[in-house]
Amino acid sequence: MRHLLDTATLTREDALRILDTAEDMSDTQRREVKKLPTLRGKTVVNLFFEDSTRTRISFEAAAKRLSADVINFAAKGSSVSKGESLQDTAQTLQAMGADAVVIRHGASGAPHTLATSGWITAGVVNAGDGTHEHPTQALLDAFTMRKRLYGDDSRGRDLSGTRVAIVGDVLHSRVARSNMWLLHTLGAHVTLVAPPTLVPQDVSAWPAQIVYDLDEAIAAAPDVLMLLRIQLERMNAAYFPSEREYARRWGFDARRLAALGADSMVMHPGPMNRGLEISAEAADSAQSTVLEQVTNGVSVRMAVLYLLLAGSTTSTATTSTGEERV
């Protein structure tokens, strides 16, 4: 594995290898001593140009539990705020001997640029780029679904036949895009549910059904209902009349929770806007996997870093451009 930049080009075999490796990592996290010596001597840089709590801490925990050295780099308060370019930052990290760079950036495509530019020899993991993708979030979501569906018998299994409804701000959501592509690859049927103003103009190439009514989607009895955060910070126009109107028409409240099948999962990538896209009753219900997703995120990111830095003996796949990926 050289880089992890997206899920759109991830094969079923590649995805299952990551998920199965994450199962092994998850097993180690149940031990009294959770730390492994696997990446001792390696340096992982968290290069975050956007604010983050869950993703950055999750990657930091994953790297440290594999005994890697971790450098946290935040754009605020760094030379980036003085106008330093991505190239100069990358070359600085190269000079410091970074083995892997986990990058979150507001510009779609920035991780791909970093991975293919020649500025750096380190492996690159996309921790979210603009409105493009967030591959490790999709992988931890798929891992969580497998665990709930199959328990300890989940190794080697995909999500064939699983019905997943993803609800909310699809237009701005890299989580929705990464989940859609990965879930499709793993055999799931994906439905995107959103106001018409929060669906991209051309989704003809997307492997998903589009509906505009949340109650209609719930009536179809999905196995998984995933709520997306309303990204108010990315909105510079009135995409819906008001937050109260959005919560009434597309918010997952106690009434809709009662209408959802008792065996259905309720997911949210966090952070949650309680009372807007999800109610407290739904977020804290037994059907909610929100805290499981956080726990599983560490195991999945451990798997990705392991395959990136220590899994060189495993087979690799190549994209159409000849670039090596997972």
Stockholm file with secondary structure:
# STOCKHOLM 1.0

chainA/1-326         MRHLLDTATLTREDALRILDTAEDMSDTQRREVKKLPTLRGKTVVNLFFEDSTRTRISFEAAAKRLSADVINFAAKGSSVSKGESLQDTAQTLQAMGADAVVIRHGASGAPHTLATSGWITAGVVNAGDGTHEHPTQALLDAFTMRKRLYGDDSRGRDLSGTRVAIVGDVLHSRVARSNMWLLHTLGAHVTLVAPPTLVPQDVSAWPAQIVYDLDEAIAAAPDVLMLLRIQLERMNAAYFPSEREYARRWGFDARRLAALGADSMVMHPGPMNRGLEISAEAADSAQSTVLEQVTNGVSVRMAVLYLLLAGSTTSTATTSTGEERV
#=GR chainA/1-326 SS CCCBCCSTTCCHHHHHHHHHHHHHHHHHTTSSSCCCCTTTTCEEEEEESSCCSHHHHHHHHHHHHTTCEEEEEESTTSGGGGTCCHHHHHHHHHHHTCSEEEEEESSTTHHHHHHHSSSCCSEEEEEEETTTBCHHHHHHHHHHHHHHHHGGGCTTCCCTTCEEEEESCTTTCHHHHHHHHHHHHTTCEEEEECCGGGSCSCCTTSSSEEESCHHHHHHTCCSEEEECCCCGGGCCSCSSSCHHHHHHHHCBCHHHHHHSCTTCEEECCSCCCBTTTBCHHHHTSTTBCHHHHHHHHHHHHHHHHHHHHTCTTSCCEECTTSCEEC
#=GC SS_cons         CCCBCCSTTCCHHHHHHHHHHHHHHHHHTTSSSCCCCTTTTCEEEEEESSCCSHHHHHHHHHHHHTTCEEEEEESTTSGGGGTCCHHHHHHHHHHHTCSEEEEEESSTTHHHHHHHSSSCCSEEEEEEETTTBCHHHHHHHHHHHHHHHHGGGCTTCCCTTCEEEEESCTTTCHHHHHHHHHHHHTTCEEEEECCGGGSCSCCTTSSSEEESCHHHHHHTCCSEEEECCCCGGGCCSCSSSCHHHHHHHHCBCHHHHHHSCTTCEEECCSCCCBTTTBCHHHHTSTTBCHHHHHHHHHHHHHHHHHHHHTCTTSCCEECTTSCEEC
//
